[in-house]
Amino acid sequence: MILKLINNYKLLSFVLFTIELLIACFLKTGFVRHTLGDYLVVILMYCFVKIFIKKHSNTIAFGVLIFAFIIEFSQLFNVLDLLNIENKLIRIVLGTTFEMTDLIAYTLGILTVLIIENSKNDSY
């Protein structure tokens, strides 16, 4: 059973990463690029972490949400500029523009994870 769950997290991570890549490569503006991508990225991070760490789902979900918030608030304070980080890939991955709507998208993504994970636990 555990192996099946691990494989599901691997598959979900791969699918979500592919979707994120497609969004980044082909969409430059709009709801999908700026909101749906942020919603999906925390789900991707959660699935990726679950491949390696077997802790309780709530703990991982909240950890991912806190991490996402830290990254977003680092954008508010221009941390990459303060650290003179000019690497384009790092700037794309970590972002450079703070948006309150990103925090909402991250929260909704983690709420989705929690609903799904807790409903799976209830069905056993």
Phi and psi in degrees as GROMACS dihedral restraints (atoms count N, CA, C in turn):
[ dihedral_restraints ]
;  ai    aj    ak    al  type     phi  dphi    fc
    3     4     5     6     1   -62.2    20    10
    4     5     6     7     1   -43.1    20    10
    6     7     8     9     1   -59.8    20    10
    7     8     9    10     1   -39.4    20    10
    9    10    11    12     1   -62.7    20    10
   10    11    12    13     1   -43.5    20    10
   12    13    14    15     1   -63.2    20    10
   13    14    15    16     1   -42.6    20    10
   15    16    17    18     1   -60.1    20    10
   16    17    18    19     1   -45.7    20    10
   18    19    20    21     1   -62.8    20    10
   19    20    21    22     1   -36.3    20    10
   21    22    23    24     1   -63.5    20    10
   22    23    24    25     1   -41.9    20    10
   24    25    26    27     1   -65.2    20    10
   25    26    27    28     1   -36.9    20    10
   27    28    29    30     1   -63.6    20    10
   28    29    30    31     1   -46.7    20    10
   30    31    32    33     1   -63.2    20    10
   31    32    33    34     1   -46.6    20    10
   33    34    35    36     1   -61.4    20    10
   34    35    36    37     1   -40.7    20    10
   36    37    38    39     1   -60.6    20    10
   37    38    39    40     1   -45.1    20    10
   39    40    41    42     1   -63.1    20    10
   40    41    42    43     1   -46.6    20    10
   42    43    44    45     1   -63.8    20    10
   43    44    45    46     1   -46.9    20    10
   45    46    47    48     1   -65.4    20    10
   46    47    48    49     1   -39.2    20    10
   48    49    50    51     1   -62.5    20    10
   49    50    51    52     1   -41.5    20    10
   51    52    53    54     1   -62.4    20    10
   52    53    54    55     1   -43.8    20    10
   54    55    56    57     1   -62.1    20    10
   55    56    57    58     1   -44.2    20    10
   57    58    59    60     1   -61.1    20    10
   58    59    60    61     1   -41.9    20    10
   60    61    62    63     1   -61.7    20    10
   61    62    63    64     1   -44.7    20    10
   63    64    65    66     1   -62.2    20    10
   64    65    66    67     1   -42.0    20    10
   66    67    68    69     1   -61.4    20    10
   67    68    69    70     1   -47.0    20    10
   69    70    71    72     1   -64.4    20    10
   70    71    72    73     1   -36.5    20    10
   72    73    74    75     1   -81.0    20    10
   73    74    75    76     1   -33.9    20    10
   75    76    77    78     1  -113.5    20    10
   76    77    78    79     1   -14.5    20    10
   78    79    80    81     1  -118.2    20    10
   79    80    81    82     1   127.2    20    10
   81    82    83    84     1  -108.8    20    10
   82    83    84    85     1   -18.0    20    10
   84    85    86    87     1  -144.2    20    10
   85    86    87    88     1   173.4    20    10
   87    88    89    90     1    98.8    20    10
   88    89    90    91     1   176.2    20    10
   90    91    92    93     1   -59.8    20    10
   91    92    93    94     1   -44.7    20    10
   93    94    95    96     1   -62.8    20    10
   94    95    96    97     1   -45.5    20    10
   96    97    98    99     1   -66.6    20    10
   97    98    99   100     1   -46.5    20    10
   99   100   101   102     1   -94.2    20    10
  100   101   102   103     1   -20.4    20    10
  102   103   104   105     1  -120.0    20    10
  103   104   105   106     1   -53.9    20    10
  105   106   107   108     1   -61.5    20    10
  106   107   108   109     1   -38.6    20    10
  108   109   110   111     1   -60.3    20    10
  109   110   111   112     1   -40.2    20    10
  111   112   113   114     1   -70.6    20    10
  112   113   114   115     1   -36.8    20    10
  114   115   116   117     1   -61.4    20    10
  115   116   117   118     1   -46.4    20    10
  117   118   119   120     1   -73.0    20    10
  118   119   120   121     1   -30.6    20    10
  120   121   122   123     1   -65.4    20    10
  121   122   123   124     1   -35.3    20    10
  123   124   125   126     1   -72.5    20    10
  124   125   126   127     1   -31.0    20    10
  126   127   128   129     1   -67.3    20    10
  127   128   129   130     1   -41.8    20    10
  129   130   131   132     1   -58.7    20    10
  130   131   132   133     1   -49.0    20    10
  132   133   134   135     1   -61.3    20    10
  133   134   135   136     1   -41.6    20    10
  135   136   137   138     1   -60.2    20    10
  136   137   138   139     1   -50.1    20    10
  138   139   140   141     1   -60.8    20    10
  139   140   141   142     1   -40.8    20    10
  141   142   143   144     1   -63.7    20    10
  142   143   144   145     1   -45.7    20    10
  144   145   146   147     1   -63.2    20    10
  145   146   147   148     1   -39.0    20    10
  147   148   149   150     1   -64.2    20    10
  148   149   150   151     1   -20.5    20    10
  150   151   152   153     1   -62.3    20    10
  151   152   153   154     1   -37.0    20    10
  153   154   155   156     1  -104.8    20    10
  154   155   156   157     1   -27.8    20    10
  156   157   158   159     1  -118.4    20    10
  157   158   159   160     1   127.8    20    10
  159   160   161   162     1   -98.9    20    10
  160   161   162   163     1    12.2    20    10
  162   163   164   165     1   -60.6    20    10
  163   164   165   166     1   171.2    20    10
  165   166   167   168     1   -57.1    20    10
  166   167   168   169     1   139.1    20    10
  168   169   170   171     1   -56.4    20    10
  169   170   171   172     1   -39.8    20    10
  171   172   173   174     1   -61.8    20    10
  172   173   174   175     1   -41.3    20    10
  174   175   176   177     1   -61.5    20    10
  175   176   177   178     1   -47.2    20    10
  177   178   179   180     1   -66.1    20    10
  178   179   180   181     1   -42.6    20    10
  180   181   182   183     1   -60.3    20    10
  181   182   183   184     1   -46.7    20    10
  183   184   185   186     1   -67.3    20    10
  184   185   186   187     1   -35.2    20    10
  186   187   188   189     1   -62.7    20    10
  187   188   189   190     1   -42.7    20    10
  189   190   191   192     1   -64.0    20    10
  190   191   192   193     1   -42.2    20    10
  192   193   194   195     1   -63.4    20    10
  193   194   195   196     1   -43.9    20    10
  195   196   197   198     1   -61.5    20    10
  196   197   198   199     1   -44.4    20    10
  198   199   200   201     1   -58.5    20    10
  199   200   201   202     1   -46.1    20    10
  201   202   203   204     1   -62.1    20    10
  202   203   204   205     1   -41.0    20    10
  204   205   206   207     1   -64.7    20    10
  205   206   207   208     1   -40.9    20    10
  207   208   209   210     1   -60.7    20    10
  208   209   210   211     1   -45.3    20    10
  210   211   212   213     1   -60.9    20    10
  211   212   213   214     1   -44.9    20    10
  213   214   215   216     1   -64.2    20    10
  214   215   216   217     1   -44.5    20    10
  216   217   218   219     1   -68.9    20    10
  217   218   219   220     1   -26.6    20    10
  219   220   221   222     1   -64.8    20    10
  220   221   222   223     1   -28.7    20    10
  222   223   224   225     1   -69.3    20    10
  223   224   225   226     1   -38.6    20    10
  225   226   227   228     1   -59.0    20    10
  226   227   228   229     1   -37.8    20    10
  228   229   230   231     1   -97.6    20    10
  229   230   231   232     1    12.0    20    10
  231   232   233   234     1    51.1    20    10
  232   233   234   235     1    45.6    20    10
  234   235   236   237     1   -59.5    20    10
  235   236   237   238     1   -39.6    20    10
  237   238   239   240     1   -62.3    20    10
  238   239   240   241     1   -39.2    20    10
  240   241   242   243     1   -68.9    20    10
  241   242   243   244     1   -41.9    20    10
  243   244   245   246     1   -61.6    20    10
  244   245   246   247     1   -33.1    20    10
  246   247   248   249     1   -90.8    20    10
  247   248   249   250     1     4.8    20    10
  249   250   251   252     1    54.5    20    10
  250   251   252   253     1    41.1    20    10
  252   253   254   255     1   -89.0    20    10
  253   254   255   256     1   113.3    20    10
  255   256   257   258     1  -107.7    20    10
  256   257   258   259     1    -5.6    20    10
  258   259   260   261     1   -59.1    20    10
  259   260   261   262     1   120.6    20    10
  261   262   263   264     1   -62.6    20    10
  262   263   264   265     1   -41.5    20    10
  264   265   266   267     1   -62.7    20    10
  265   266   267   268     1   -45.2    20    10
  267   268   269   270     1   -61.7    20    10
  268   269   270   271     1   -41.5    20    10
  270   271   272   273     1   -66.2    20    10
  271   272   273   274     1   -34.2    20    10
  273   274   275   276     1   -71.1    20    10
  274   275   276   277     1   -46.2    20    10
  276   277   278   279     1   -65.8    20    10
  277   278   279   280     1   -45.2    20    10
  279   280   281   282     1   -86.9    20    10
  280   281   282   283     1   -20.1    20    10
  282   283   284   285     1    79.4    20    10
  283   284   285   286     1   160.4    20    10
  285   286   287   288     1  -132.0    20    10
  286   287   288   289     1    -1.6    20    10
  288   289   290   291     1  -125.2    20    10
  289   290   291   292     1   120.9    20    10
  291   292   293   294     1   -77.2    20    10
  292   293   294   295     1   133.4    20    10
  294   295   296   297     1  -138.2    20    10
  295   296   297   298     1   127.2    20    10
  297   298   299   300     1   -61.2    20    10
  298   299   300   301     1   -33.2    20    10
  300   301   302   303     1   -64.8    20    10
  301   302   303   304     1   -26.7    20    10
  303   304   305   306     1   -63.9    20    10
  304   305   306   307     1   -40.6    20    10
  306   307   308   309     1   -62.3    20    10
  307   308   309   310     1   -38.7    20    10
  309   310   311   312     1   -66.2    20    10
  310   311   312   313     1   -44.5    20    10
  312   313   314   315     1   -62.3    20    10
  313   314   315   316     1   -42.0    20    10
  315   316   317   318     1   -61.1    20    10
  316   317   318   319     1   -44.6    20    10
  318   319   320   321     1   -63.4    20    10
  319   320   321   322     1   -44.1    20    10
  321   322   323   324     1   -64.9    20    10
  322   323   324   325     1   -36.9    20    10
  324   325   326   327     1   -62.8    20    10
  325   326   327   328     1   -44.4    20    10
  327   328   329   330     1   -70.4    20    10
  328   329   330   331     1   -36.3    20    10
  330   331   332   333     1   -61.3    20    10
  331   332   333   334     1   -38.8    20    10
  333   334   335   336     1   -61.6    20    10
  334   335   336   337     1   -45.2    20    10
  336   337   338   339     1   -58.8    20    10
  337   338   339   340     1   -48.2    20    10
  339   340   341   342     1   -62.6    20    10
  340   341   342   343     1   -41.3    20    10
  342   343   344   345     1   -62.4    20    10
  343   344   345   346     1   -46.8    20    10
  345   346   347   348     1   -65.5    20    10
  346   347   348   349     1   -48.0    20    10
  348   349   350   351     1   -64.9    20    10
  349   350   351   352     1   -42.0    20    10
  351   352   353   354     1   -71.5    20    10
  352   353   354   355     1   -30.6    20    10
  354   355   356   357     1   -72.1    20    10
  355   356   357   358     1   -31.6    20    10
  357   358   359   360     1   -64.7    20    10
  358   359   360   361     1   -42.1    20    10
  360   361   362   363     1   -66.3    20    10
  361   362   363   364     1   -34.2    20    10
  363   364   365   366     1   -71.3    20    10
  364   365   366   367     1   -25.6    20    10
  366   367   368   369     1   -82.3    20    10
  367   368   369   370     1    -8.2    20    10
